[in-house]
């Protein structure tokens, strides 16, 4: 029989192995579409304040993202800097998940590192990466990271410091509250979905919280969230941006299509076999999970789950008439995972489901179930796409074609820009179209001709 330690080490190694392909292909990620637009504008010889205002006043109200895109890695002219700007947030994801679990779940272990939390954070990250609807724009694109993924991570950091504030006293409490408040402002400034959901979350927390000292703090957080959200939605740039879309503000169309997309993605995620296996493990061991915060009623969590996924579809449909490239679904998928596990814990504890799944409490069966789940993820979803692209040598071909096209653009700046013939399936890029009037072609040409950079 294997010991608990051996089980943990085996699962840890397997989880890291499953995540490794996602890390490796960071070094094949190449700039595309808006990267060239912002690489060009961020290189302009004007002040940073003016660059920021050009975005905020004339394109969108995402004040945090507007700061980040004006530090675009293409300003350096080095591809490795671009790739590290993708690698670092990816590696930070399981780390931040770990600290969230450490802050939210009671830790009965005396060791410095809780290996159960390490494994759980790796598995959450693996599922998140493997079943994102559009992982290219979610992880392997600097603009996508700047507008969505970093927003997810910042909000988790906000919750981590918020939880720490509740258990601290004196100056430490004030420090954690201040950090949580600052991260709240930063988190809301990434995109419109967060600017809607985060203030709504604190509104309901404020309504249902007891009249204690904490309620005053929640009132302050709601006020901060509401004001920050107003800076996003009522920015001059937001009104400019939505005016580009003639089919905006059609309520019935938005409701119908958003409902359909909500059902589509919920069914795709919930009825995913690896996810079902991991959910069963949590249901069976829900009695062992001691959260440091009250477990909400499962009905509230179910409504929250539906609303979060619905919002990821409704806001883009209502504002533009189209869902776009599933960037917003990537964003809400992150929170679907967290809310789902809270939901299954709540249901299991409410109806004592952990007693009915008593057979799944044995360590060898837990290990076997989780191992099967990880192995299935390694050969499905985005992991399968990576394997197929590697087998076809698509990453090398994509990189070679990118640099060959760059050479052509630098030698013949007036020539049309041909789309790349081979693009890995896991990199679904928005490419040039051999059309000098197309915005991607324009941005690429401006970046190369006006910055003088040759990406290396």
N, C-alpha and C positions, 0 to 999 in steps of 0.2 A: 504493500500500500504506500502511496505517495503521501508525504507530509503536506500540511497547509503551505509551508514555505516553498516547497517544490512546485505545488500547484500555481502559486502566485508568480514564481519566476518563469514558469513555462508560459503562462498566459501573458505575462508582461513581454516576453521575448516575441511571442506570436503577434501581439498587438503592434509592437514597434515594427516588426517585419511587414505587417499589413499597411502601415502608414508610410513606410520608407519610399515606395514609388511616388507618392504625392510630394514628398520632399525632393526627390531626385529631379523630377520634371520641372521644378522651379528654375533649374538651370537651363531649361529649353524654352522658358516663357519669353516671348518677345513682344515689344510694344505694338499696338495696333489702334486704329480708329482715334478716339479722343486723346490717347496718349500723345499723338503727334500735335494735336491742337494745343494741348496744355504744355507740352514740351516747348512749343514755339512761343506761346504767350508768356510762360514763366521765364523765358530767356530775354524778354523785352528789356530794354535799358530804361526802365521807369521804376519808381519806388514800389516797394512791396504793398504799401497802402493803396496805391493806385491800381495795382494788379488785383488786389482783393475787391476793391470797389467796382472794378470792371465786371467781376463775376456777380457780386451781390446786387448791384444796381441794374445790371443788364441781362442776367441770365437765370440765376436762381438764388434762393435764400438760405442755402445750406452753408451757413457761416463757418462751421468747422471744416467741412470738406473743401470750402473755398480757400481756406488757409493751406490745407495739405496739398491741393493740386498746384498751388503756386510755389511749392518746393518739389516740383516734379523731378524724379531722378534723371530724366532725359536731358536736363539742363547740363549735367556733367558730361554727357556724350559717351558714357560708359554703360554697356549692357549689364555688366556684373553688378553695378549699383542698382539698376532696375530690378534685377533678379533677387538681390538681397532685400530690396524693399518689399518683395513678395514673400520671401522665405521667412523673414523675421515675424510678421504677423501670423503666419501659418504655425511656426514653432511655438509662438506665444499662446495659441489657442488651448492646447491641453494643460499648459501651466496655469492659465487663468481659471480654467474649469476646476483644476485641483484646489486652488485657493478658495474658490466658491464653495466647493464641497466641504472643505476644511472649516469654513466659516459658518455654513448652514447646517451641517450634520454633526451630532455629538461624536467625539472621537474617544473610544475606550482603550485605544492602544497607547502604550507608553513610549513607543519608538518615535524618533524624530520625524520619520516619513511614514505616512499611512499608505501601505501598498495597495489596499483596497481602493482608496481614493485615486491613486495613480492609475490603476487599471481602469477604473470607471471613467476617468477623464480621457484616457486614450480611446476607449470604446465610444464615448460620446463624440469625440473628434472624428473617429473613423466613420461612424454612421453619417455624421454631418457632411464630411467630404465626399463620401461614396454616393450619396443619394441627393446631392444638390441638383436642382433642375438644370442649372447652367453654371458649372464649376469654373469655366473659363472666366466669366465675368464676375464670379463670386470670389475667386482666389488668385487666379493667374493673370490679373489685369490690374494695374495700379489704380486706375480710376474706379474700378469696382470696389477695391479694398478701401479706397479713400472715402467712398460714399456709403458703403454698407458694412463690410466685415469689421472694420475698425470701430464702427458704431456699436456693433454687437459686443466687442471686447470692452469698450469703454463703459457700456451700461453694466456689464458684469462686474467691472471694477467698482463702479458706483455702489452696486448691491453689496459687494464684499466690505467696503468701508462703512456702509450703512449698518451692516450686521455687527461689525467690530465696534461701532459707536454705541450700540445697545448694551454691550457687555463691558464697556470701559467706564472709567470714572475720571473726574478732574480734567487736567489738561489734555490727557489722551483722548477723552471723549470729545472735547472741543476740536481737537485736531482731526479726528476721524469724521466728525460731522462736517467740518469745513471741506475736507477732501471729497466727501460724498456729494456735497452741494456743487463744488466746482466740476466734478465729473458728470453730474446731472446736466449742467449747462452745456458741457462739451458733447455729451451723448445725443442731445436733442438736435444739435446743429449738423448732423450728418445727412439726414434725409427726411422727407415728409412723413413716412410711415412712423418713424420714431417720434416725430414731432406731434403726431396724433395719439399714439398708443401710450407714451410715457406720461403725459399729463392726465390722460383718462385713468391710468393705473393709480396715480396718486389721488385723484379725485375720489375714486371708490375706496381707497385705503382711508382717506380722511372721513368719508361718510360712515364707514363701518367700524372705525377704531373707537375704543373706549375713551372717555374723557380723562386722560392722564397727561402727564408732562410730555409724553411722546406725541400726543395728538397735536400739540403746538408745533412740534418739529415737523410733523407730516403736513401741517397747514403751510409751513414755510416752504417745504419741498414742492407742494402743489403750486404755490405762488411762483416759485422759481421756474418750475416746468411750464406753467402757463405763459409767463412772460417770454421765456426762451422760445417756446413754440410760436408765439406771435411774431417774433423776429424772422422765423422761417416762412410762415404762411403769408405774411403781409409785407414781405420784402418787394421792392419795385421789380427786381429781376424775375420773381415768380410770375408776376403778371405779364411780363414780356415773354417768358418761356411758354406759358400756356396759350398765348395768343397765336402761336405757331400751329396749334392743333385745332382745326375747324370743327371736329366732331366731339369737342369737350362738353362737359356738363349735361350729358344726356342721362338722366337718372334711371329710367327703366332699363335701358341698354346696359348701363353699368351694374345694376342690381342683378340682372339675369346672367350676364357673363361672369360676374364675380362669384355668384352662387355656384355656377357650373365649375369654375376653376377651383373653388373651395372643395367641392365634392371630389373632383379629379385628384387633387394633390393629397387630400386627407386619406382617400382610399389607397393611393399609391404608397403612402408612408406607413399607415397603420397596418395594412395587410401584407407588409413586407415580411417574409419569413424570418430573416435574421433579427428583425426588430421585435417580432412576436416572441421569439425565444428569449431575448434579453428582457422583455417586459414580463414574461412568466417568471424569470428568476427574481425580479424585483417584487412581483406580487407574492411569491412564495416566502420571501424574506422581509416583507413589509413590517412585520412586528419587531424586527431588529433595527429598523431605521428610526432613529430618534432625532427629529429635526429641532433646531434651536429656535424655530418660529412656529406659530400655530399652523396646523394643517387645515387648509380651507376645505369647505364642503365640496364634494366631488361635482355637484351640479354647477357651482360657481366656476370651478376649474374647466368643466366641459364647455360652458358658455364662453369663457375666456379663450379657450383653444379655438373654437369656431370663429370668434370675432377676430383674433389675431391673424389667422390664415385668410379670412375674408378681407380684412383690411389690406393685406398684401396685394390683393387683386383689385379691390374696389377703388382705391385712391388713384392708381394709374389709369384705370378705365374711365373714371369720372373726370380726371384732369386732362386726359389726352385722347380718350376714345379707344386706346389700344393697351394691351398688357405689356408690350415691348419684349424684352429679352429675358424675362423671368428674374430680373435682378431683385425685384422686391419680394419675390417668392423665396429666393435664397435667404433674404434678410429675415423673413418671418419663420422660415424652416428652423433656424437657430433656436427660436423661442418655442416653437412647437415641441421640440425634443424635450426641453426643460419642463414645460407645462404638462406634457404627456406623462412623464415619470412622476410628477407630483400628483397627477390625476390617478394613476394606477395605485400609488401608495395610499391615497385617500380612500379609494373604492375598496382596496384590500383590507384596510383597517376598519372601515365601516361595516363590511359584511363578513369579516373574518375569513377572507378567501385564503389567507396564508395557512389556515388550518386544513383547508381542502387540498392544498398543494404541499402537504407535509413531506411527500416523497422527494420534493425538489429542494429540501433543506440540506441534504447530505452534501458534503464538500465535493466528493468525486462526481456527483451528478451535476452540481453547479458548474464545476470545471468543464465537464463534457459538453453541457449545453452551451456555455459561453464559447468554448473552442469551436464547436460546430457553427455557431453564429459568425465568428470571426472568419473562419475558412470560407463560408458562403459569401461573405462580403468581399473577400479577396478575389473572388471569381464572378462578381456581378457588378452592376452599376458602373460607376466611373473607374473602379479598379479594373474591370474587364476591358474598358475602353483603352486604358493605359497599356495593358498587356497586349492587346491587338495592335495598337500603334507601335509598340516596341518590336513586335514580331514582324511588322511590315517596314521597320526602319523609318517610320514617318517623322520622328523627332529630328533625326539627323538631316533628312531630306528637307524638312521645313526650315531648319536653321540655315542650311546651304543656300536654299532658294531665297531666303530673306536677304542674306548678305550679297548675293548676286544681283538682286533687284536694287539694293541700295547702291551698289557700284554703278549700275546703269543710270539711276537717278542723278548721281553726282556727276557723271560724265556727260549726260544729256538731260539737263534740267528742264528743257522745254518739251521733252517727249512725254507721251501718255504713260501712265503707270499701270502695268498689267497686274491683275490679281495673281496671288500665288496659287500654283496648280495643286500642290500637296500641302494640306494642313491636317495635323493630327485630329482625330475625332474628338479627343478630349479638349482640344483648343478650337472652339467654335468662334472664330474671330469675325469681326466686321472689316472687310478688306476693301482695297481700292477696286474700281470698276472700269478702268481704262476710259474714264470720262473726266475731262478737265473741269467740268462743272460740278462733279460730285464732291460733297464736303470732305470725304476721307482723302480723296486725291489732292484736294486743295491744301488740307492740313499737312499732309506728307511733304508736298512740294515746298510749302512755306517753312516747315521745320528744317529741311535740308538746305534750302537756298538762303534763308535769312539767319540761321544760327551758325552755319558753316560747320556743323558737327558731322563727323562720320562715326557712327556707332560701332564700337569695337568690343 
